[in-house]
Amino acid sequence: MKVSTSRLTFALTLIALMFAGAAVVAQMPAATKEKDLVAAGHKKLTGSQILPRVLGNTSYVNQLASVPGAPAGINYAIYYRNERERVFRPAEGGGPRFVANWWIEGDFICGEEKGPGPAGHRCYALYDLAPFTYICRQPDGACNSVSRVVRGNPENL
């Protein structure tokens, strides 16, 4: 059976893309607990480390485990416009934007929660495990999401 070069090339390219996709998925970390990060020797970022990291930049968040208002697998962008306001929306396909207050409280990043999840205010500890940062909800220490920060406001939020 003779296979054309273009069909063979297409098939090999498709197989390579499938393996590349599997590698990307394999690199996504699992949800964890803050106590496990500490036990492994990871250090919580301080408030003075968090502020310059996020201020004027966009944090892309991947939800690793479901929480009220955010199912596992959802991705969203948060732009920290200034030292008081952040703008966030789902990263894929647009969706509604929400503006809410945020602040640094000791070594936690805190914010008003608006949008699809329960309203209120929550604080989070951050653990940098390059190339991503675990976001650990307080006070229970559930690290159900990770983020990566990019400079500026590429989403025009």
MDAnalysis code that builds the backbone (N, CA, C; Angstrom):
import MDAnalysis as mda
import numpy as np

u = mda.Universe.empty(471, n_residues=157, atom_resindex=np.repeat(np.arange(157), 3), trajectory=True)
u.add_TopologyAttr("name", ["N", "CA", "C"] * 157)
u.add_TopologyAttr("resid", np.arange(1, 158))
u.add_TopologyAttr("resname", ["MET", "LYS", "VAL", "SER", "THR", "SER", "ARG", "LEU", "THR", "PHE", "ALA", "LEU", "THR", "LEU", "ILE", "ALA", "LEU", "MET", "PHE", "ALA", "GLY", "ALA", "ALA", "VAL", "VAL", "ALA", "GLN", "MET", "PRO", "ALA", "ALA", "THR", "LYS", "GLU", "LYS", "ASP", "LEU", "VAL", "ALA", "ALA", "GLY", "HIS", "LYS", "LYS", "LEU", "THR", "GLY", "SER", "GLN", "ILE", "LEU", "PRO", "ARG", "VAL", "LEU", "GLY", "ASN", "THR", "SER", "TYR", "VAL", "ASN", "GLN", "LEU", "ALA", "SER", "VAL", "PRO", "GLY", "ALA", "PRO", "ALA", "GLY", "ILE", "ASN", "TYR", "ALA", "ILE", "TYR", "TYR", "ARG", "ASN", "GLU", "ARG", "GLU", "ARG", "VAL", "PHE", "ARG", "PRO", "ALA", "GLU", "GLY", "GLY", "GLY", "PRO", "ARG", "PHE", "VAL", "ALA", "ASN", "TRP", "TRP", "ILE", "GLU", "GLY", "ASP", "PHE", "ILE", "CYS", "GLY", "GLU", "GLU", "LYS", "GLY", "PRO", "GLY", "PRO", "ALA", "GLY", "HIS", "ARG", "CYS", "TYR", "ALA", "LEU", "TYR", "ASP", "LEU", "ALA", "PRO", "PHE", "THR", "TYR", "ILE", "CYS", "ARG", "GLN", "PRO", "ASP", "GLY", "ALA", "CYS", "ASN", "SER", "VAL", "SER", "ARG", "VAL", "VAL", "ARG", "GLY", "ASN", "PRO", "GLU", "ASN", "LEU"])
u.atoms.positions = np.array([
    [0.839, -1.168, 0.000],
    [0.000, 0.000, 0.000],
    [0.888, 1.236, 0.000],
    [0.631, 2.103, -0.921],
    [1.433, 3.309, -1.056],
    [0.707, 4.472, -0.380],
    [1.414, 5.171, 0.530],
    [0.837, 6.305, 1.243],
    [1.496, 7.569, 0.724],
    [0.689, 8.554, 0.377],
    [1.249, 9.795, -0.150],
    [2.058, 10.504, 0.931],
    [3.049, 11.249, 0.512],
    [3.905, 11.973, 1.440],
    [3.103, 12.981, 2.249],
    [2.158, 13.675, 1.632],
    [1.376, 14.684, 2.353],
    [0.502, 14.033, 3.426],
    [-0.069, 12.868, 3.150],
    [-0.890, 12.181, 4.156],
    [-0.025, 11.688, 5.304],
    [1.150, 11.169, 4.986],
    [2.059, 10.697, 6.022],
    [2.504, 11.866, 6.891],
    [2.841, 12.982, 6.262],
    [3.256, 14.171, 6.997],
    [2.131, 14.654, 7.907],
    [0.906, 14.674, 7.375],
    [-0.249, 15.084, 8.176],
    [-0.432, 14.162, 9.380],
    [-0.360, 12.874, 9.167],
    [-0.554, 11.898, 10.248],
    [0.525, 12.051, 11.318],
    [1.768, 12.210, 10.907],
    [2.853, 12.370, 11.877],
    [2.718, 13.683, 12.650],
    [2.289, 14.737, 11.959],
    [2.071, 16.021, 12.627],
    [0.963, 15.900, 13.655],
    [-0.118, 15.235, 13.299],
    [-1.234, 15.039, 14.212],
    [-0.796, 14.256, 15.452],
    [-0.027, 13.207, 15.272],
    [0.473, 12.411, 16.400],
    [1.373, 13.261, 17.293],
    [2.239, 14.059, 16.685],
    [3.136, 14.926, 17.461],
    [2.339, 15.939, 18.277],
    [1.287, 16.511, 17.688],
    [0.461, 17.470, 18.415],
    [-0.272, 16.807, 19.576],
    [-0.718, 15.578, 19.385],
    [-1.389, 14.864, 20.458],
    [-0.439, 14.644, 21.635],
    [0.801, 14.252, 21.344],
    [1.774, 14.054, 22.420],
    [2.136, 15.372, 23.084],
    [2.250, 16.441, 22.296],
    [2.560, 17.756, 22.863],
    [1.436, 18.209, 23.770],
    [0.185, 18.004, 23.353],
    [-0.958, 18.366, 24.186],
    [-0.970, 17.581, 25.472],
    [-0.666, 16.302, 25.401],
    [-0.629, 15.471, 26.603],
    [0.460, 15.958, 27.550],
    [1.584, 16.406, 27.016],
    [2.668, 16.907, 27.859],
    [2.240, 18.177, 28.584],
    [1.504, 19.065, 27.898],
    [1.045, 20.296, 28.528],
    [0.075, 19.966, 29.657],
    [-0.868, 19.068, 29.399],
    [-1.821, 18.676, 30.433],
    [-1.090, 18.039, 31.603],
    [-0.084, 17.221, 31.322],
    [0.656, 16.541, 32.380],
    [1.398, 17.534, 33.265],
    [1.714, 18.727, 32.747],
    [2.456, 19.710, 33.517],
    [1.578, 20.499, 34.479],
    [0.252, 20.433, 34.326],
    [-0.629, 21.172, 35.229],
    [-0.575, 20.504, 36.600],
    [-0.286, 21.279, 37.639],
    [-0.186, 20.689, 38.972],
    [-1.554, 20.294, 39.517],
    [-1.559, 19.537, 40.565],
    [-2.798, 19.127, 41.225],
    [-3.128, 20.105, 42.340],
    [-4.404, 20.198, 42.676],
    [-4.794, 20.964, 43.856],
    [-4.112, 20.324, 45.067],
    [-3.807, 21.145, 46.052],
    [-3.114, 20.632, 47.229],
    [-3.549, 21.418, 48.463],
    [-2.893, 21.199, 49.557],
    [-3.140, 21.929, 50.798],
    [-1.894, 22.737, 51.151],
    [-2.110, 23.879, 51.761],
    [-1.002, 24.741, 52.152],
    [-0.036, 24.004, 53.075],
    [-0.541, 23.194, 53.995],
    [0.331, 22.468, 54.933],
    [1.287, 21.544, 54.188],
    [0.846, 20.994, 53.039],
    [1.721, 20.120, 52.254],
    [2.818, 20.915, 51.547],
    [2.495, 22.129, 51.102],
    [3.524, 22.992, 50.494],
    [4.577, 23.369, 51.537],
    [4.122, 23.723, 52.727],
    [5.039, 24.085, 53.817],
    [5.907, 22.883, 54.195],
    [5.289, 21.696, 54.305],
    [6.037, 20.484, 54.663],
    [7.100, 20.152, 53.623],
    [6.851, 20.523, 52.371],
    [7.823, 20.280, 51.299],
    [8.901, 21.366, 51.245],
    [8.829, 22.337, 52.166],
    [9.865, 23.370, 52.244],
    [9.587, 24.630, 51.443],
    [8.409, 24.775, 50.886],
    [8.081, 25.979, 50.115],
    [7.714, 27.109, 51.057],
    [8.053, 28.318, 50.663],
    [7.824, 29.498, 51.486],
    [6.702, 30.348, 50.903],
    [5.873, 30.861, 51.805],
    [4.805, 31.771, 51.417],
    [5.420, 33.105, 50.995],
    [4.886, 33.695, 49.923],
    [5.341, 35.022, 49.536],
    [4.904, 36.028, 50.596],
    [5.715, 37.033, 50.816],
    [5.371, 38.081, 51.772],
    [4.537, 39.150, 51.072],
    [3.871, 39.960, 51.870],
    [3.100, 41.068, 51.306],
    [3.960, 41.975, 50.448],
    [5.205, 42.217, 50.875],
    [6.097, 43.097, 50.095],
    [6.569, 42.427, 48.800],
    [6.465, 41.111, 48.708],
    [6.776, 40.415, 47.451],
    [5.547, 40.357, 46.539],
    [4.366, 40.255, 47.136],
    [3.133, 40.128, 46.355],
    [2.806, 41.424, 45.617],
    [2.876, 42.568, 46.312],
    [2.448, 43.834, 45.725],
    [3.122, 44.146, 44.396],
    [4.458, 44.160, 44.296],
    [5.064, 44.487, 42.994],
    [4.823, 43.409, 41.935],
    [4.560, 42.200, 42.356],
    [4.298, 41.117, 41.417],
    [2.989, 41.350, 40.660],
    [1.954, 41.798, 41.371],
    [0.633, 41.898, 40.745],
    [0.260, 43.302, 40.285],
    [0.708, 44.340, 40.971],
    [0.278, 45.705, 40.676],
    [0.590, 46.103, 39.232],
    [-0.449, 46.466, 38.483],
    [-0.297, 46.873, 37.086],
    [-0.137, 45.704, 36.136],
    [-0.292, 44.488, 36.628],
    [-0.096, 43.286, 35.814],
    [-1.350, 42.415, 35.802],
    [-1.320, 41.402, 34.944],
    [-2.447, 40.485, 34.799],
    [-2.048, 39.105, 35.292],
    [-2.897, 38.547, 36.136],
    [-2.697, 37.202, 36.649],
    [-3.674, 36.275, 35.933],
    [-3.130, 35.247, 35.279],
    [-3.965, 34.237, 34.625],
    [-4.108, 33.073, 35.594],
    [-5.337, 32.788, 35.979],
    [-5.620, 31.798, 37.013],
    [-6.275, 30.577, 36.390],
    [-5.801, 29.391, 36.791],
    [-6.409, 28.127, 36.379],
    [-6.975, 27.477, 37.622],
    [-8.270, 27.191, 37.581],
    [-8.948, 26.565, 38.708],
    [-8.705, 25.057, 38.657],
    [-7.943, 24.529, 39.609],
    [-7.581, 23.110, 39.638],
    [-8.678, 22.238, 40.227],
    [-9.413, 22.776, 41.178],
    [-10.495, 22.041, 41.836],
    [-11.691, 22.975, 41.959],
    [-12.865, 22.421, 41.907],
    [-14.087, 23.230, 41.975],
    [-14.251, 23.886, 43.339],
    [-14.714, 25.131, 43.286],
    [-15.127, 25.872, 44.477],
    [-16.442, 26.550, 44.092],
    [-17.228, 26.999, 45.065],
    [-18.497, 27.650, 44.700],
    [-18.280, 28.797, 43.711],
    [-18.936, 28.715, 42.567],
    [-18.843, 29.754, 41.540],
    [-17.732, 29.568, 40.538],
    [-16.852, 28.592, 40.734],
    [-15.728, 28.374, 39.807],
    [-15.464, 26.876, 39.663],
    [-15.932, 26.287, 38.572],
    [-15.698, 24.854, 38.372],
    [-14.235, 24.566, 38.032],
    [-13.795, 23.367, 38.320],
    [-12.431, 22.957, 37.958],
    [-12.249, 23.118, 36.454],
    [-11.082, 23.591, 36.063],
    [-10.752, 23.739, 34.650],
    [-11.011, 25.117, 34.077],
    [-11.764, 25.962, 34.784],
    [-12.026, 27.307, 34.272],
    [-10.744, 28.138, 34.395],
    [-10.546, 29.016, 33.448],
    [-9.409, 29.936, 33.464],
    [-9.961, 31.357, 33.463],
    [-9.328, 32.226, 34.208],
    [-9.761, 33.618, 34.195],
    [-8.557, 34.528, 34.358],
    [-8.750, 35.778, 33.952],
    [-7.699, 36.788, 34.011],
    [-8.090, 37.838, 35.041],
    [-7.103, 38.266, 35.829],
    [-7.317, 39.331, 36.811],
    [-6.270, 40.404, 36.556],
    [-6.744, 41.617, 36.252],
    [-5.838, 42.750, 36.060],
    [-5.897, 43.628, 37.305],
    [-4.747, 43.823, 37.947],
    [-4.648, 44.651, 39.143],
    [-4.356, 46.074, 38.701],
    [-5.430, 46.804, 38.442],
    [-5.398, 48.129, 37.819],
    [-4.617, 49.145, 38.652],
    [-4.834, 49.139, 39.949],
    [-4.139, 50.044, 40.866],
    [-4.111, 49.375, 42.243],
    [-3.726, 50.108, 43.263],
    [-3.601, 49.489, 44.590],
    [-4.936, 49.293, 45.288],
    [-6.029, 49.479, 44.570],
    [-7.346, 49.294, 45.175],
    [-8.271, 48.423, 44.326],
    [-8.227, 48.547, 43.002],
    [-9.172, 47.853, 42.140],
    [-8.513, 46.776, 41.286],
    [-9.243, 45.688, 41.121],
    [-8.843, 44.639, 40.193],
    [-10.043, 44.362, 39.287],
    [-9.748, 43.964, 38.065],
    [-10.788, 43.644, 37.094],
    [-10.571, 42.199, 36.685],
    [-11.636, 41.407, 36.688],
    [-11.458, 40.026, 36.279],
    [-12.607, 39.564, 35.400],
    [-12.288, 38.550, 34.590],
    [-13.272, 37.926, 33.706],
    [-12.723, 36.588, 33.243],
    [-13.607, 35.710, 32.750],
    [-13.119, 34.441, 32.194],
    [-12.128, 34.717, 31.062],
    [-11.042, 33.961, 31.024],
    [-10.001, 34.205, 30.019],
    [-10.408, 33.717, 28.637],
    [-11.239, 32.681, 28.581],
    [-11.636, 32.161, 27.281],
    [-12.988, 32.725, 26.885],
    [-13.059, 33.275, 25.696],
    [-14.336, 33.684, 25.144],
    [-14.974, 34.897, 25.784],
    [-14.196, 35.715, 26.445],
    [-14.781, 36.919, 27.025],
    [-15.592, 36.618, 28.265],
    [-16.842, 37.011, 28.243],
    [-17.670, 36.845, 29.426],
    [-17.741, 38.142, 30.194],
    [-18.556, 38.164, 31.246],
    [-18.721, 39.413, 31.991],
    [-17.452, 39.785, 32.752],
    [-17.226, 41.084, 32.820],
    [-16.134, 41.619, 33.631],
    [-16.677, 41.993, 34.999],
    [-15.856, 41.825, 36.012],
    [-16.221, 42.236, 37.355],
    [-15.095, 43.099, 37.897],
    [-15.469, 44.183, 38.552],
    [-14.493, 45.055, 39.203],
    [-14.707, 44.906, 40.702],
    [-13.627, 44.718, 41.428],
    [-13.728, 44.552, 42.879],
    [-12.486, 45.124, 43.550],
    [-12.618, 45.456, 44.804],
    [-11.486, 45.956, 45.587],
    [-10.577, 44.805, 45.988],
    [-9.302, 45.119, 46.166],
    [-8.326, 44.153, 46.665],
    [-7.329, 44.898, 47.534],
    [-6.588, 44.166, 48.357],
    [-5.598, 44.765, 49.239],
    [-4.643, 43.685, 49.735],
    [-3.538, 44.153, 50.288],
    [-2.573, 43.268, 50.949],
    [-2.829, 43.388, 52.449],
    [-2.970, 42.258, 53.106],
    [-3.188, 42.214, 54.551],
    [-2.128, 41.293, 55.137],
    [-1.081, 41.893, 55.716],
    [0.047, 41.085, 56.181],
    [0.695, 40.404, 54.993],
    [0.755, 39.073, 55.012],
    [1.344, 38.317, 53.912],
    [0.280, 37.620, 53.055],
    [-0.910, 38.199, 53.028],
    [-2.003, 37.648, 52.228],
    [-2.476, 38.678, 51.212],
    [-2.957, 38.184, 50.078],
    [-3.646, 39.042, 49.127],
    [-5.131, 38.802, 49.360],
    [-5.877, 39.880, 49.536],
    [-7.287, 39.776, 49.883],
    [-8.114, 40.533, 48.867],
    [-9.365, 40.175, 48.772],
    [-10.228, 40.881, 47.853],
    [-11.690, 40.610, 48.079],
    [-12.490, 41.550, 47.577],
    [-13.930, 41.355, 47.535],
    [-14.210, 40.311, 46.474],
    [-15.096, 39.400, 46.777],
    [-15.507, 38.390, 45.804],
    [-16.850, 38.815, 45.243],
    [-16.893, 38.950, 43.922],
    [-18.126, 39.292, 43.214],
    [-18.259, 38.321, 42.056],
    [-19.401, 38.366, 41.408],
    [-19.549, 37.538, 40.222],
    [-20.253, 36.241, 40.516],
    [-19.852, 35.188, 39.823],
    [-20.621, 33.956, 39.944],
    [-20.475, 33.260, 41.290],
    [-19.424, 33.537, 42.019],
    [-19.221, 32.881, 43.315],
    [-19.924, 33.625, 44.429],
    [-19.858, 33.079, 45.649],
    [-20.498, 33.746, 46.787],
    [-19.820, 35.082, 47.085],
    [-20.640, 36.077, 47.390],
    [-20.111, 37.402, 47.711],
    [-19.445, 37.374, 49.082],
    [-18.534, 38.285, 49.290],
    [-17.839, 38.384, 50.564],
    [-16.409, 38.813, 50.329],
    [-15.582, 38.682, 51.324],
    [-14.159, 38.957, 51.113],
    [-13.364, 37.758, 51.590],
    [-12.283, 37.501, 50.859],
    [-11.432, 36.354, 51.159],
    [-9.967, 36.758, 51.025],
    [-9.132, 36.028, 51.738],
    [-7.697, 36.239, 51.655],
    [-7.020, 34.946, 51.214],
    [-5.865, 35.101, 50.566],
    [-5.137, 33.969, 50.001],
    [-3.651, 34.130, 50.278],
    [-2.990, 33.013, 50.549],
    [-1.532, 32.959, 50.620],
    [-1.035, 32.527, 49.240],
    [0.120, 33.031, 48.830],
    [0.705, 32.666, 47.544],
    [2.029, 31.943, 47.758],
    [2.220, 30.864, 47.017],
    [3.452, 30.075, 47.055],
    [3.987, 29.966, 45.641],
    [5.177, 30.508, 45.404],
    [5.769, 30.501, 44.071],
    [6.513, 29.187, 43.849],
    [6.023, 28.398, 42.913],
    [6.663, 27.143, 42.524],
    [6.893, 27.215, 41.020],
    [7.686, 28.172, 40.592],
    [7.882, 28.463, 39.171],
    [7.764, 27.201, 38.322],
    [7.008, 27.263, 37.242],
    [6.544, 28.466, 36.536],
    [5.164, 28.947, 36.963],
    [4.607, 28.438, 38.041],
    [3.282, 28.859, 38.467],
    [3.321, 29.194, 39.957],
    [2.261, 29.839, 40.418],
    [2.117, 30.201, 41.820],
    [0.837, 29.582, 42.354],
    [0.933, 28.824, 43.442],
    [-0.257, 28.291, 44.085],
    [-0.973, 29.412, 44.832],
    [-2.299, 29.408, 44.755],
    [-3.155, 30.356, 45.454],
    [-3.909, 29.553, 46.519],
    [-3.618, 29.834, 47.788],
    [-4.170, 29.035, 48.890],
    [-5.154, 29.860, 49.711],
    [-6.418, 29.448, 49.657],
    [-7.511, 30.137, 50.351],
    [-7.305, 30.062, 51.858],
    [-7.648, 31.149, 52.520],
    [-7.552, 31.216, 53.976],
    [-8.955, 31.230, 54.573],
    [-9.171, 30.675, 55.721],
    [-8.166, 30.096, 56.609],
    [-7.955, 28.600, 56.413],
    [-8.658, 27.945, 55.482],
    [-8.567, 26.481, 55.390],
    [-7.326, 25.967, 54.659],
    [-6.599, 26.850, 53.959],
    [-5.358, 26.437, 53.302],
    [-5.558, 25.581, 52.064],
    [-6.762, 25.607, 51.477],
    [-7.003, 24.854, 50.242],
    [-6.369, 25.588, 49.067],
    [-5.464, 24.916, 48.386],
    [-4.762, 25.504, 47.236],
    [-5.406, 24.937, 45.975],
    [-6.536, 25.532, 45.594],
    [-7.355, 25.008, 44.505],
    [-7.095, 25.660, 43.160],
    [-6.140, 26.585, 43.101],
    [-5.845, 27.239, 41.828],
    [-4.377, 27.637, 41.769],
    [-3.923, 27.843, 40.546],
    [-2.567, 28.328, 40.304],
    [-2.654, 29.516, 39.353],
    [-1.613, 30.324, 39.347],
    [-1.596, 31.478, 38.446],
    [-0.211, 31.670, 37.859],
    [-0.206, 32.433, 36.795],
    [1.033, 32.970, 36.243],
    [0.757, 34.427, 35.935],
    [1.729, 35.267, 36.174],
    [1.554, 36.713, 36.009],
    [2.304, 37.177, 34.780],
    [1.644, 38.008, 33.978],
    [2.288, 38.634, 32.826],
    [2.233, 40.148, 33.011],
    [3.201, 40.813, 32.447],
    [3.279, 42.272, 32.586],
    [2.137, 42.964, 31.854],
    [1.633, 44.002, 32.490],
    [0.653, 44.849, 31.838],
    [-0.748, 44.267, 31.790],
    [-1.498, 44.737, 30.787],
    [-2.914, 44.420, 30.657],
    [-3.220, 43.903, 29.254],
    [-2.683, 42.721, 28.883],
    [-2.883, 42.237, 27.515],
    [-4.341, 41.928, 27.181],
    [-5.202, 41.754, 28.163],
    [-6.625, 41.477, 27.925],
    [-7.446, 42.752, 27.788],
    [-6.792, 43.912, 27.930],
    [-7.481, 45.195, 27.898],
    [-8.639, 45.274, 28.888],
    [-8.356, 44.816, 30.089],
    [-9.353, 44.877, 31.142],
    [-9.326, 46.245, 31.769],
])
